[in-house]
Structure formats: structure tokens, C-alpha cells
């Protein structure tokens, strides 16, 4: 542990963790307002969604059984008579509509944007590897030993 303190690794990693935390907070803060807007949209639209679900154009014959099945199956039911019913998805749709684009940017796996979570983690990893490499050269460690420490 003393070697890490003397070499500056501990301080460096703590600084990089702090930077990573700030970058991740920035990523997630961008999701916060669209999420609030989506929740507000869901609050405004739930009555219409419930009414559309309860009011039938084709009559109500046997529909009480479908409603019961939807309730028993936690809001999701694949009916033989009606189309698949996912009451939860219908209620959450305003939220998804607001956050999908932001969610995709944050959680995409291709590091094509600096806004994404993956890019932030990759930047952190690269900085730590550079520091390990620098300390290894400074302490004249064999290249094979440094490569072992920085291997992906």
C-alpha cells in the first residue's frame, strides 16, 4: 500500500474515479428532465388509457374474463380473442417516448459519442492504464509485467 501512495497511483486513481463520477452524473442528469416530463405525461394521460382499455367498440361479451386475466397476470395478457394486452406498457408509453433517445445515447455500446456511459468507462480505463504504464517504466519493470497489469 505504501508503494502505491509513494508512486502516486492511489491519488491518481482517486482523482480519476472522481472525474468518472462527475462524468457519469452528467450523463444521468441529461436523463432526469426527460424522465420528469415523461412521468408528467403519464400522469396526464392515464385516465384516457384506462378508459380506452375499459371501453369496447365490439361489445363486452366475455370481456370480463379478459379483464380478470389481465389483473391476474400483472397487467399483461395474450388473449386468444383480443390482441395481446400490455396495460403496463400502455401506461408507461409517455415515459418511454421522452427518455428513449437519451437512454440510447447513455447506454449505447458503440463508443461513438463522449456522452455515453461506455465512453466514460473507456476513458477511465485508458487513463489508469497509461498511469500504470508510466509507473512501470519509471520503476524499470519488464514490459511483460507492465503488459500483464494493463491487459484488457
C-alpha positions in Angstrom: 0.0 0.0 0.0 2.9 2.4 0.8 4.3 1.7 -2.7 1.0 2.8 -4.2 1.0 6.0 -2.1 4.6 6.8 -2.9 4.1 6.2 -6.7 1.1 8.4 -6.8 -1.2 5.6 -8.1 -3.7 5.9 -5.2 -4.1 9.6 -5.6 -4.3 9.3 -9.4 -6.9 6.6 -9.3 -8.9 8.6 -6.7 -8.8 11.6 -9.0 -9.8 9.6 -12.0 -12.7 8.0 -10.0 -13.9 11.5 -9.0 -13.7 12.6 -12.7 -15.6 9.5 -13.8 -18.2 10.1 -11.1 -18.7 13.6 -12.4 -19.0 12.5 -16.0 -21.5 9.8 -15.1 -23.6 12.2 -13.1 -23.6 14.5 -16.1 -24.8 11.5 -18.3 -27.6 10.7 -15.9 -28.6 14.3 -15.3 -29.4 14.6 -19.0 -32.0 11.8 -18.5 -33.6 13.4 -15.4 -35.7 16.2 -17.1 -37.0 13.9 -19.9 -37.9 11.4 -17.3 -39.8 14.0 -15.3 -41.5 15.2 -18.5 -42.5 11.6 -19.3 -43.9 11.0 -15.8 -45.9 14.2 -16.1 -47.2 13.0 -19.5 -48.1 9.6 -18.0 -50.0 11.4 -15.2 -51.9 13.5 -17.7 -52.8 10.5 -20.0 -53.5 7.6 -17.6 -57.3 8.3 -17.4 -57.6 8.2 -21.2 -55.5 5.0 -21.3 -57.7 3.3 -18.7 -60.9 4.4 -20.4 -59.6 3.2 -23.8 -58.8 -0.1 -22.1 -62.2 -0.5 -20.4 -64.5 0.8 -23.2 -65.0 -1.7 -26.0 -66.3 -1.0 -29.5 -67.1 -4.6 -30.3 -69.2 -5.3 -27.2 -68.4 -6.7 -23.9 -69.2 -10.4 -24.3 -66.6 -12.3 -22.3 -64.5 -9.2 -21.8 -64.8 -9.5 -18.0 -62.8 -12.7 -18.2 -60.1 -10.9 -20.2 -60.0 -8.1 -17.7 -59.7 -10.6 -14.9 -56.9 -12.3 -16.7 -55.1 -9.0 -17.2 -55.3 -8.3 -13.5 -54.2 -11.8 -12.5 -51.2 -11.6 -15.0 -49.9 -8.3 -13.6 -51.2 -6.2 -16.5 -50.1 -8.4 -19.4 -52.3 -11.0 -21.1 -52.1 -12.7 -24.5 -55.7 -13.3 -25.4 -56.9 -15.7 -28.0 -59.8 -13.4 -28.7 -58.3 -9.9 -28.5 -54.9 -8.6 -29.4 -52.1 -9.0 -26.8 -52.8 -6.7 -23.9 -49.9 -5.0 -22.1 -51.6 -2.5 -19.8 -48.2 -1.6 -18.1 -46.6 -0.7 -21.4 -49.6 1.5 -22.4 -49.3 3.4 -19.1 -45.6 3.8 -19.3 -45.5 4.8 -23.0 -45.4 8.5 -22.4 -42.3 7.9 -20.2 -40.6 5.8 -22.9 -41.3 8.3 -25.6 -39.5 11.0 -23.6 -36.5 9.0 -22.4 -35.7 6.6 -25.3 -33.4 8.8 -27.2 -31.5 9.9 -24.1 -31.3 6.4 -22.8 -29.9 5.1 -26.1 -27.2 7.8 -26.1 -26.2 7.0 -22.5 -26.2 3.2 -22.7 -25.1 2.6 -26.3 -22.3 0.1 -26.6 -20.6 1.7 -29.6 -18.2 4.4 -28.2 -19.2 6.8 -30.9 -20.1 9.7 -28.6 -18.4 11.1 -25.5 -21.8 11.3 -23.8 -22.2 7.6 -23.5 -21.6 5.5 -20.4 -19.3 3.2 -22.3 -17.1 6.1 -23.5 -16.8 7.4 -20.0 -15.7 4.0 -18.7 -13.3 3.5 -21.6 -11.7 6.9 -20.9 -11.3 6.0 -17.3 -9.7 2.6 -18.2 -7.3 4.3 -20.7 -6.1 6.9 -18.1 -5.5 4.2 -15.5 -3.6 2.0 -18.0 -1.4 5.0 -19.0 -0.6 5.7 -15.4 0.3 2.0 -14.7 2.5 2.0 -17.8 4.2 5.2 -16.7 4.9 3.9 -13.2 6.1 0.6 -14.7 8.6 2.4 -16.9 9.7 4.7 -14.1 10.4 1.7 -11.9 12.1 -0.1 -14.7 9.6 -3.1 -14.6 9.9 -5.5 -17.5 7.5 -4.7 -20.3 5.8 -8.2 -19.9 5.0 -7.3 -16.3 3.5 -3.9 -17.3 1.5 -5.5 -20.1 0.1 -8.1 -17.6 -1.1 -5.2 -15.4 -2.7 -3.3 -18.3 -4.1 -6.3 -20.3 -7.8 -6.0 -21.3 
